[in-house]
Amino acid sequence: MKRLKGTNEEIARILAEEQVALTQQNITVEATVREIIQDVSQRGDEALREYTKAFDGIEITDFRLSETAIQSAYNTIEPDVLAALKHAAANIESYHKQQMETGFEDQPVDGVIRGQLVRPIERVGVYVPGGTAAYPSSVLMNVIPAKIAGVKEIIMITPPQQTFNPAILVAADLAGVDQIFQVGGAQGVAALAYGTQTIPKVDKITGPGNIYVATAKKEVFGQVGIDMIAGPSEIGVIADETANPAYVVADLLSQAEHDVLARAILVTNSEKLADAVEIELEKQLKQLPRENIARPSVENNGRIIIAKDKGSMFALMNLVAPEHLEIAMENAYDYLDQVENAGSIFLGHYTSEPIGDYYAGTNHVLPTTATSRFSSALGVYDFIKRIQYTQYSKAAIHEAEKDITTLAYSEGLQAHAKAIEIRKD
């Protein structure tokens, strides 16, 4: 892993330059995705069948997955996997129930009532990757918060398979998905955004995917809502001399194995730990089945940042603003107030990041590429709308008339002012 050492300002400049490179758009991908979206929006199911045959090598006659197929997944899923999914679902539900919002209303004052309604989004589409990137845990993470929010209909799409991973279908059933359709890629996102003869149009799209899926979500934003534009996985570890280098490396590799573009970043004030991590890294890489993915990830994108003190460790990691942040220090909880930017935080030497991926109940759909500076983990709040309401009595509008019309005239919007003045009599 490349080492960075210097003043905070020097390291910050390098991190900023690397961040710019991470967010560069692939123009070729964007052009291809736009073409697919336009085609699907115009030709619907016919275009979906052509793209599915071209990209997935499968001829689809019925995009909708039957209830029989879903129920038969219970016959083939491993009992231990089913039990684990149920336990994880219970934890996700208990955590996310605490995110429920309620509306409010002021006490009426001088004829004025103000308030806010909270309403669920009507219909949500969830994208679930297929093949080797089939993650039933992501089904639970996307669907359960939507159900808690009160979303009336949840549509799931996933690339067609000769044989579906039963855990994907069982997770969808456990979480409460209403319909599943066999379609993936940018064409699937387009189908959700615009609707086809078979697939209903949704109001918001959530869920992870490859660069084509992420780009498609960006392109249809505005037509529908989206959760976020996710980049490659990231993990940041803040560790001092008390950290176990074997634990640190194992956690860094837990994200590096996702993607050759994934980022694993260690910030430490201990050169001794940094040296031990580099030795341990080579040892664990050689034992990793996905070494062909993890090795280029850490070699090209991994960083070991040497900070001068503990305060600097947190200041530099706040610049990274990682998707996942581990604090591998004694009394890690006491350092929470020093974290400004992170998608999800894991505290102490024993709270490994995969606990959040699978089990704890916190969401694993998280902001990447430093977007935790302004965005948050997926939650119940992503599946609701807040609607304001106001009521003024005749006396109240007369009392406020001068202020309102003064502002309207100052902005050159005479009709705004007249709409108030007409109510004088």
C-alpha positions as CSV (number, residue, x, y, z in Angstrom):
1,M,0.0,0.0,0.0
2,K,1.2,3.4,-0.8
3,R,2.3,5.5,2.2
4,L,1.5,9.1,2.7
5,K,3.5,11.1,5.2
6,G,3.9,14.8,5.7
7,T,2.1,17.8,7.2
8,N,-1.7,17.7,7.4
9,E,-1.8,20.3,4.6
10,E,0.4,18.2,2.3
11,I,-1.6,15.0,2.8
12,A,-4.9,16.9,2.4
13,R,-3.7,18.2,-0.9
14,I,-2.9,14.7,-2.1
15,L,-6.2,13.3,-0.9
16,A,-8.1,16.1,-2.7
17,E,-6.3,15.4,-6.0
18,E,-7.1,11.7,-5.6
19,Q,-10.7,12.5,-4.9
20,V,-11.1,14.4,-8.1
21,A,-9.8,11.5,-10.1
22,L,-12.3,9.2,-8.4
23,T,-15.3,11.2,-9.4
24,Q,-14.4,11.6,-13.1
25,Q,-17.2,10.4,-15.3
26,N,-16.8,7.7,-18.0
27,I,-18.1,9.5,-21.1
28,T,-18.4,6.3,-23.1
29,V,-20.6,4.7,-20.4
30,E,-22.8,7.7,-20.2
31,A,-23.5,7.8,-23.9
32,T,-24.3,4.1,-24.0
33,V,-26.6,4.4,-21.0
34,R,-28.5,7.4,-22.4
35,E,-29.1,5.4,-25.6
36,I,-30.5,2.4,-23.7
37,I,-32.7,4.6,-21.5
38,Q,-34.2,6.4,-24.5
39,D,-34.8,3.1,-26.3
40,V,-36.5,1.5,-23.3
41,S,-38.7,4.5,-22.7
42,Q,-39.9,4.4,-26.3
43,R,-40.2,0.6,-27.0
44,G,-40.8,-0.8,-23.5
45,D,-40.8,-4.6,-23.2
46,E,-39.6,-5.2,-26.8
47,A,-36.4,-3.3,-26.0
48,L,-36.0,-5.0,-22.7
49,R,-36.1,-8.5,-24.4
50,E,-33.4,-7.4,-26.9
51,Y,-31.1,-6.0,-24.3
52,T,-31.6,-9.1,-22.0
53,K,-30.7,-11.4,-24.9
54,A,-27.7,-9.3,-25.9
55,F,-26.3,-8.7,-22.4
56,D,-27.4,-11.7,-20.4
57,G,-27.7,-14.3,-23.1
58,I,-31.2,-15.2,-22.0
59,E,-34.5,-15.0,-24.0
60,I,-37.2,-13.8,-21.7
61,T,-40.9,-14.5,-22.4
62,D,-42.3,-13.4,-19.0
63,F,-40.3,-10.8,-17.0
64,R,-42.3,-11.4,-13.9
65,L,-41.0,-14.1,-11.6
66,S,-43.8,-16.4,-10.5
67,E,-44.9,-16.9,-6.9
68,T,-44.1,-20.6,-7.4
69,A,-40.4,-19.8,-8.2
70,I,-40.2,-17.6,-5.1
71,Q,-41.8,-20.2,-2.8
72,S,-39.7,-23.0,-4.3
73,A,-36.6,-21.1,-3.1
74,Y,-37.5,-22.1,0.4
75,N,-37.0,-25.7,-0.6
76,T,-33.4,-25.2,-1.8
77,I,-32.0,-22.6,0.6
78,E,-29.6,-23.8,3.2
79,P,-31.3,-23.9,6.7
80,D,-28.4,-22.0,8.3
81,V,-28.7,-19.2,5.6
82,L,-32.5,-19.0,6.2
83,A,-32.0,-18.7,9.9
84,A,-29.3,-16.0,9.5
85,L,-31.5,-14.0,7.1
86,K,-34.3,-14.1,9.7
87,H,-32.0,-12.9,12.5
88,A,-30.6,-10.2,10.3
89,A,-34.0,-9.0,9.2
90,A,-35.1,-8.8,12.8
91,N,-32.1,-6.6,13.7
92,I,-32.6,-4.4,10.7
93,E,-36.3,-3.9,11.5
94,S,-35.6,-3.1,15.2
95,Y,-33.0,-0.5,14.3
96,H,-34.9,1.2,11.5
97,K,-38.2,1.4,13.4
98,Q,-36.5,4.1,15.5
99,Q,-36.1,6.3,12.4
100,M,-39.9,6.8,12.0
101,E,-40.9,10.4,11.7
102,T,-44.1,12.1,12.7
103,G,-45.6,15.3,11.4
104,F,-46.2,18.3,13.6
105,E,-48.6,21.3,13.9
106,D,-48.0,24.6,15.7
107,Q,-50.4,25.7,18.3
108,P,-52.8,28.1,16.4
109,V,-51.7,31.7,17.1
110,D,-53.8,34.7,15.9
111,G,-55.6,32.7,13.2
112,V,-52.4,31.1,11.8
113,I,-52.0,27.3,11.6
114,R,-48.7,25.7,10.3
115,G,-47.8,22.1,10.1
116,Q,-46.2,19.2,8.3
117,L,-47.5,15.9,7.1
118,V,-45.3,12.8,6.7
119,R,-46.4,10.5,3.9
120,P,-44.8,7.4,2.4
121,I,-43.6,7.2,-1.2
122,E,-46.3,5.3,-3.2
123,R,-44.1,2.8,-5.2
124,V,-40.4,2.0,-4.9
125,G,-38.1,0.0,-7.2
126,V,-35.2,-1.9,-5.7
127,Y,-32.3,-3.0,-7.9
128,V,-30.6,-6.2,-6.8
129,P,-27.4,-7.4,-8.6
130,G,-27.3,-11.0,-9.8
131,G,-24.6,-13.6,-10.6
132,T,-21.5,-13.5,-8.4
133,A,-22.6,-10.1,-7.0
134,A,-25.8,-11.5,-5.5
135,Y,-26.3,-10.1,-2.1
136,P,-29.4,-11.1,-0.2
137,S,-28.3,-8.8,2.7
138,S,-28.8,-5.9,0.3
139,V,-32.4,-7.0,-0.3
140,L,-33.1,-6.7,3.4
141,M,-31.3,-3.4,3.7
142,N,-33.3,-1.7,0.9
143,V,-36.7,-3.3,1.4
144,I,-37.2,-3.3,5.2
145,P,-36.8,0.5,5.7
146,A,-39.3,1.0,2.9
147,K,-41.8,-1.3,4.5
148,I,-41.4,0.4,7.8
149,A,-42.0,3.8,6.1
150,G,-45.3,2.5,4.7
151,V,-44.4,2.3,1.0
152,K,-47.5,0.7,-0.6
153,E,-45.7,-1.3,-3.4
154,I,-42.1,-2.5,-3.7
155,I,-40.9,-3.7,-7.1
156,M,-37.7,-5.6,-7.2
157,I,-35.7,-6.2,-10.4
158,T,-32.7,-8.5,-10.7
159,P,-30.8,-9.8,-13.8
160,P,-32.2,-13.1,-15.2
161,Q,-30.4,-16.3,-14.2
162,Q,-30.6,-19.8,-15.4
163,T,-30.8,-20.7,-11.6
164,F,-31.5,-17.9,-9.1
165,N,-29.7,-17.8,-5.8
166,P,-32.5,-18.9,-3.5
167,A,-31.3,-16.6,-0.7
168,I,-32.1,-13.6,-3.0
169,L,-35.7,-14.7,-3.5
170,V,-36.2,-15.8,0.1
171,A,-34.8,-12.4,1.4
172,A,-37.2,-10.6,-0.9
173,D,-40.1,-12.7,0.4
174,L,-39.1,-12.2,4.0
175,A,-38.7,-8.4,3.6
176,G,-42.0,-8.0,1.8
177,V,-41.3,-7.4,-1.9
178,D,-44.6,-7.3,-3.9
179,Q,-43.3,-8.2,-7.4
180,I,-40.0,-9.4,-8.8
181,F,-39.0,-8.9,-12.4
182,Q,-36.1,-10.6,-14.3
183,V,-34.3,-7.6,-15.8
184,G,-31.0,-5.9,-15.0
185,G,-28.5,-3.3,-16.1
186,A,-29.3,0.2,-17.4
187,Q,-32.3,-1.2,-19.2
188,G,-33.8,-2.4,-15.9
189,V,-33.3,1.1,-14.3
190,A,-35.0,2.6,-17.4
191,A,-37.9,0.2,-17.1
192,L,-38.5,1.3,-13.4
193,A,-38.2,5.0,-14.3
194,Y,-40.5,5.1,-17.3
195,G,-42.6,1.9,-16.9
196,T,-43.2,-0.7,-19.7
197,Q,-46.1,-2.8,-20.8
198,T,-45.1,-5.3,-18.0
199,I,-43.1,-3.4,-15.4
200,P,-44.8,-0.6,-13.5
201,K,-43.3,2.9,-13.2
202,V,-42.0,3.7,-9.8
203,D,-41.4,6.9,-7.8
204,K,-38.0,6.1,-6.5
205,I,-35.2,3.7,-7.3
206,T,-32.7,2.3,-4.7
207,G,-30.1,-0.4,-4.6
208,P,-26.5,-1.1,-5.7
209,G,-25.2,-2.0,-9.1
210,N,-22.3,-1.7,-11.5
211,I,-21.2,1.4,-13.3
212,Y,-24.0,1.1,-15.9
213,V,-26.6,0.8,-13.2
214,A,-25.1,3.7,-11.2
215,T,-24.9,5.9,-14.4
216,A,-28.5,5.0,-15.3
217,K,-29.8,6.0,-11.9
218,K,-28.0,9.3,-12.3
219,E,-29.5,9.8,-15.8
220,V,-33.1,9.1,-14.7
221,F,-32.9,11.3,-11.5
222,G,-35.6,13.9,-11.8
223,Q,-37.9,11.5,-13.6
224,V,-37.8,9.5,-10.4
225,G,-36.0,9.8,-7.1
226,I,-32.9,7.8,-6.3
227,D,-31.1,6.8,-3.1
228,M,-27.5,7.8,-4.2
229,I,-25.0,7.3,-6.9
230,A,-22.7,4.7,-5.4
231,G,-19.1,4.3,-6.2
232,P,-16.7,1.5,-5.3
233,S,-16.6,0.2,-1.7
234,E,-14.4,2.0,0.8
235,I,-13.1,1.4,4.3
236,G,-11.1,3.7,6.5
237,V,-9.4,2.5,9.6
238,I,-8.2,4.9,12.3
239,A,-5.7,2.8,14.4
240,D,-3.2,3.6,17.1
241,E,-0.5,1.4,18.7
242,T,-3.1,-0.7,20.6
243,A,-4.5,-2.1,17.3
244,N,-3.9,-5.7,16.3
245,P,-2.3,-5.6,12.8
246,A,-4.0,-8.9,11.8
247,Y,-7.4,-7.5,12.7
248,V,-6.7,-4.2,10.8
249,V,-5.6,-6.1,7.6
250,A,-8.5,-8.5,7.7
251,D,-10.9,-5.5,7.9
252,L,-9.2,-3.6,5.1
253,L,-9.4,-6.7,2.9
254,S,-13.1,-7.1,3.7
255,Q,-13.8,-4.2,1.4
256,A,-10.8,-4.6,-1.0
257,E,-12.2,-8.0,-2.1
258,H,-15.3,-6.3,-3.5
259,D,-13.8,-4.6,-6.5
260,V,-10.4,-3.7,-8.0
261,L,-11.5,-0.1,-7.6
262,A,-12.3,-0.4,-3.9
263,R,-10.4,1.8,-1.5
264,A,-8.9,0.7,1.8
265,I,-7.2,3.4,3.8
266,L,-5.4,3.2,7.1
267,V,-4.6,6.3,9.2
268,T,-2.3,5.8,12.1
269,N,0.1,7.7,14.3
270,S,2.2,4.5,14.7
271,E,4.9,3.7,12.2
272,K,5.4,0.4,14.0
273,L,1.8,-0.5,13.3
274,A,2.1,0.6,9.7
275,D,5.1,-1.7,9.2
276,A,3.3,-4.6,10.8
277,V,0.3,-4.0,8.7
278,E,2.3,-4.2,5.5
279,I,3.9,-7.6,6.5
280,E,0.5,-9.0,7.6
281,L,-1.2,-7.7,4.4
282,E,1.0,-9.9,2.2
283,K,0.4,-12.9,4.4
284,Q,-3.4,-12.5,4.3
285,L,-3.5,-11.7,0.6
286,K,-1.8,-15.0,-0.3
287,Q,-4.5,-16.8,1.6
288,L,-7.5,-14.9,0.1
289,P,-9.6,-16.7,-2.6
290,R,-10.3,-13.3,-4.2
291,E,-6.7,-12.2,-4.2
292,N,-6.9,-11.4,-7.9
293,I,-9.4,-8.6,-6.9
294,A,-8.1,-7.6,-3.5
295,R,-4.4,-7.3,-4.5
296,P,-4.8,-4.7,-7.3
297,S,-7.3,-2.9,-5.0
298,V,-4.9,-2.3,-2.2
299,E,-1.8,-1.8,-4.5
300,N,-3.5,0.8,-6.6
301,N,-6.0,2.4,-4.3
302,G,-4.9,1.5,-0.8
303,R,-3.2,4.1,1.4
304,I,-1.4,4.1,4.7
305,I,-1.4,7.6,6.1
306,I,1.0,8.4,8.9
307,A,-0.4,11.2,11.1
308,K,1.5,13.1,13.7
309,D,-1.0,12.6,16.5
310,K,-4.5,11.4,17.3
311,G,-6.1,14.7,16.5
312,S,-4.5,14.6,13.0
313,M,-5.7,11.0,12.5
314,F,-9.3,12.2,12.8
315,A,-8.8,15.4,10.8
316,L,-7.3,13.5,7.9
317,M,-9.9,10.8,7.9
318,N,-12.7,13.4,8.0
319,L,-11.2,14.5,4.6
320,V,-11.4,11.0,3.3
321,A,-15.1,10.9,4.5
322,P,-15.2,7.1,4.1
323,E,-18.1,4.9,3.5
324,H,-17.1,2.6,6.4
325,L,-15.0,3.9,9.3
326,E,-13.4,1.7,12.0
327,I,-11.9,3.3,15.1
328,A,-9.4,0.6,16.2
329,M,-8.4,2.2,19.5
330,E,-9.0,1.6,23.2
331,N,-12.0,3.5,24.4
332,A,-13.1,4.1,20.8
333,Y,-16.5,5.3,21.9
334,D,-14.9,8.3,23.5
335,Y,-13.7,9.5,20.1
336,L,-17.1,9.6,18.4
337,D,-17.4,13.4,18.7
338,Q,-14.2,13.8,16.5
339,V,-15.9,12.1,13.5
340,E,-17.5,14.6,11.1
341,N,-17.8,12.6,7.9
342,A,-18.5,8.8,7.6
343,G,-21.2,6.6,6.3
344,S,-21.2,4.1,9.2
345,I,-18.8,3.9,12.2
346,F,-17.5,0.7,13.9
347,L,-16.1,1.2,17.3
348,G,-13.3,-0.8,19.0
349,H,-11.0,-3.7,18.2
350,Y,-13.8,-6.2,17.9
351,T,-16.4,-4.4,15.9
352,S,-15.4,-5.5,12.4
353,E,-17.1,-3.8,9.5
354,P,-18.9,-7.0,8.2
355,I,-21.0,-6.9,11.4
356,G,-22.7,-3.9,9.8
357,D,-22.8,-5.5,6.4
358,Y,-24.9,-8.4,7.6
359,Y,-26.1,-8.4,11.1
360,A,-26.1,-5.4,13.5
361,G,-29.2,-3.8,11.9
362,T,-27.5,-0.6,10.8
363,N,-27.9,-0.1,7.1
364,H,-25.1,-1.0,4.7
365,V,-26.3,1.1,1.8
366,L,-23.9,4.0,2.4
367,P,-22.5,7.1,0.8
368,T,-19.2,6.6,-1.1
369,T,-16.5,8.8,-2.7
370,A,-16.5,11.3,0.1
371,T,-20.3,12.0,-0.3
372,S,-20.7,11.3,3.5
373,R,-19.8,15.0,3.7
374,F,-23.4,15.8,2.8
375,S,-25.4,12.5,2.7
376,S,-26.3,9.6,4.9
377,A,-26.9,5.9,5.1
378,L,-30.1,4.6,3.6
379,G,-33.0,4.7,6.0
380,V,-36.7,5.0,6.6
381,Y,-36.4,8.8,5.9
382,D,-35.5,7.9,2.3
383,F,-38.9,6.5,1.7
384,I,-41.1,9.3,3.0
385,K,-42.2,12.8,1.8
386,R,-42.7,15.8,4.0
387,I,-45.7,18.0,3.0
388,Q,-46.1,21.4,4.5
389,Y,-49.5,23.0,5.2
390,T,-50.6,26.5,6.2
391,Q,-53.9,28.2,7.1
392,Y,-54.4,32.0,7.6
393,S,-57.6,33.5,8.8
394,K,-58.9,36.7,7.2
395,A,-57.6,38.7,10.1
396,A,-54.2,37.1,10.0
397,I,-53.8,37.8,6.3
398,H,-54.7,41.4,6.8
399,E,-52.1,41.6,9.6
400,A,-49.4,40.2,7.3
401,E,-50.4,42.0,4.1
402,K,-47.9,44.9,4.2
403,D,-44.9,42.7,4.8
404,I,-45.9,40.2,2.1
405,T,-46.7,42.8,-0.6
406,T,-43.5,44.8,0.2
407,L,-41.4,41.7,-0.4
408,A,-43.4,40.8,-3.6
409,Y,-43.0,44.3,-5.1
410,S,-39.3,44.3,-4.2
411,E,-38.9,41.2,-6.3
412,G,-40.9,42.6,-9.2
413,L,-43.7,40.0,-8.8
414,Q,-46.8,42.2,-8.9
415,A,-49.2,39.2,-9.3
416,H,-47.9,37.8,-6.0
417,A,-48.8,41.1,-4.3
418,K,-52.2,41.5,-6.0
419,A,-53.1,38.0,-4.8
420,I,-52.8,39.3,-1.3
421,E,-54.2,42.8,-1.9
422,I,-57.4,41.3,-3.5
423,R,-58.3,39.9,-0.1
424,K,-58.5,43.3,1.6
425,D,-62.3,43.5,1.2
